């Protein structure tokens, strides 16, 4: 498995009190460095280009972000930029592109983009919820547009609804979006009745869950709903928006998923990739704000995917 990350992303300074803080990535990289996992190699990504970013985002929005390089300001109430944030966001998106290229080319079968800022809330024309560019959507579109992939499965197990990703592909049938999230939590866009539109009708699964759900509930949903949907769709590439704020220790969510539970979810998704996509799978770091839970969940995911 390849890990794509860069310590430059630690320079995305959101402030000491911000939940999405540099110590999240710093602790993960330190864990992998001091307690390495056999079969894992570290790789440095390149920054995403303007053209790659505008496959998902509007040209006006991307240019407006580029113009803010070196500045410190808030893009929205939750999404703060510091002097190095624009380049960090480009690296985060580029890491996903590099990871997808490596698995589609056969250089490896599994990869993990350990990045910040995260991406799944970012909409086509604005930042949102700590997210500047939608890393996973950009990578999925790159795979379809330039690598010849025809069907992509995106699984989002972050405790928050991946609104930006859902909206990116809502009217398309070449991307199946499967999303579990805590009901009535930010951003409030989690209607189960939203199953896509037009050609994309039936290719979006929004599954809001009541607070308190843990390993058993998540496993059952993945086995009973995700697996049959994936079997019918037959993805050629599988992507995971891997957020760890559904962890039992997390201060933001009210879920009870354990380290082992995240490993079980990764194993189920990994089996889908093995069955339909030649094993090709890339995970993308999203949320997760308790450092112990974050490290434990990520390590369990990596070990299960190996």
Beta strands, then each sheet from edge to edge (+ up, - down):
strand 1: 2-4
strand 2: 41-43
strand 3: 73-76
strand 4: 79-81
strand 5: 110-113
strand 6: 152-156
strand 7: 175-182
strand 8: 204-209
strand 9: 237-242
strand 10: 281-285
sheet 1: 2+ 1+ 5+ 10+ 9+ 6+ 7+ 8+
sheet 2: 3+ 4-
end
